[in-house]
Amino acid sequence: MKLLIEREESMNWNTILKTINEFKIDNHIVWYRGQGNDSYQLMSSLYRQKFSNIEDVLANERARYNLFKNNGHLYHNLDDWNLLYLMQHHGVKTRLLDWSESFATSLYFASSQWEGNESISIWMLNPNKLNYKSINDWRFFLTHEDSYKDRLYERNDKKFFQNSVALHPVKTNQRIVSQQGVFTIQGNTLLPLEEEFDGELIREGILKKVTITAELKQEVMEFLYLSGINPFNIFPDLEGLAQFVNLRTDIV
């Protein structure tokens, strides 16, 4: 693995785009996740809390769900999976991991968190092949046919999946539409996605990481500019507009 990372770090921008395109050709349907530090693992924000067992995860997850639902009643009238999406949208730690169907969007998120001379990374995933390994079904997992609360409270013989599953959410806000957002939901192994199935996802070409070094910052910014990616079309609201205005008018 060390040799693979070193080779990725030596890639020029054209080689990176070629690698991205080859993965797309081989897999057809690809989800992308940008990370602002190459060392970050594919862990949901909830699982980064370093729980020692799945029972502690569930207890903490139930507390977050109930606190948000009960105290936020004046601001929303949502429940079940749709409430979970709203929680994720507003920064509550959940077992959801954000992905995008757009490479450019994932690159924007990775580069917006770029620190100093650190490398960033883009992860690529074939969601259908992941689901076939996880739940023996090639299709996306559709949550409108399911109950998050049943799984959360382990009712009606339902539990969360053992391994991560790719789900296509009900798109309940404009940001997730603009960002072409999708999710994997982390299973009960407590492992980052790249370590699930004993690393088979990477070996079988279902999951792949591309490292982008700091030397390529200029090429990345030019690519995003030419792709028409800016804060306002990623965050289509007043907050995004404010970021866009500052980006275009700040004197540096």
HELIX and SHEET records of a PDB file:
HELIX    1   1 LYS A    2  GLU A    9  1                                   8    
HELIX    2   2 TRP A   13  ASN A   27  1                                  15    
HELIX    3   3 TYR A   47  GLN A   49  5                                   3    
HELIX    4   4 ILE A   54  ASN A   71  1                                  18    
HELIX    5   5 ASP A   80  HIS A   89  1                                  10    
HELIX    6   6 PHE A  103  SER A  112  1                                  10    
HELIX    7   7 PRO A  127  ILE A  135  1                                   9    
HELIX    8   8 THR A  143  GLU A  145  5                                   3    
HELIX    9   9 TYR A  148  LEU A  152  1                                   5    
HELIX   10  10 GLN A  174  SER A  178  1                                   5    
HELIX   11  11 LEU A  193  GLY A  199  5                                   7    
HELIX   12  12 GLU A  200  ARG A  203  1                                   4    
HELIX   13  13 ALA A  214  LEU A  216  5                                   3    
HELIX   14  14 LYS A  217  LEU A  226  1                                  10    
HELIX   15  15 PRO A  231  ILE A  234  1                                   4    
HELIX   16  16 LEU A  238  THR A  249  1                                  12    
SHEET    1   A 3 TRP A  31  GLN A  35  0                                        
SHEET    2   A 3 ILE A 120  LEU A 125 -1                                        
SHEET    3   A 3 LEU A 207  ILE A 212 -1                                        
SHEET    1   B 4 LEU A  96  SER A 100  0                                        
SHEET    2   B 4 GLY A 181  ILE A 185 -1                                        
SHEET    3   B 4 VAL A 165  HIS A 168 -1                                        
SHEET    4   B 4 PHE A 141  LEU A 142  1                                        
END                                                                             
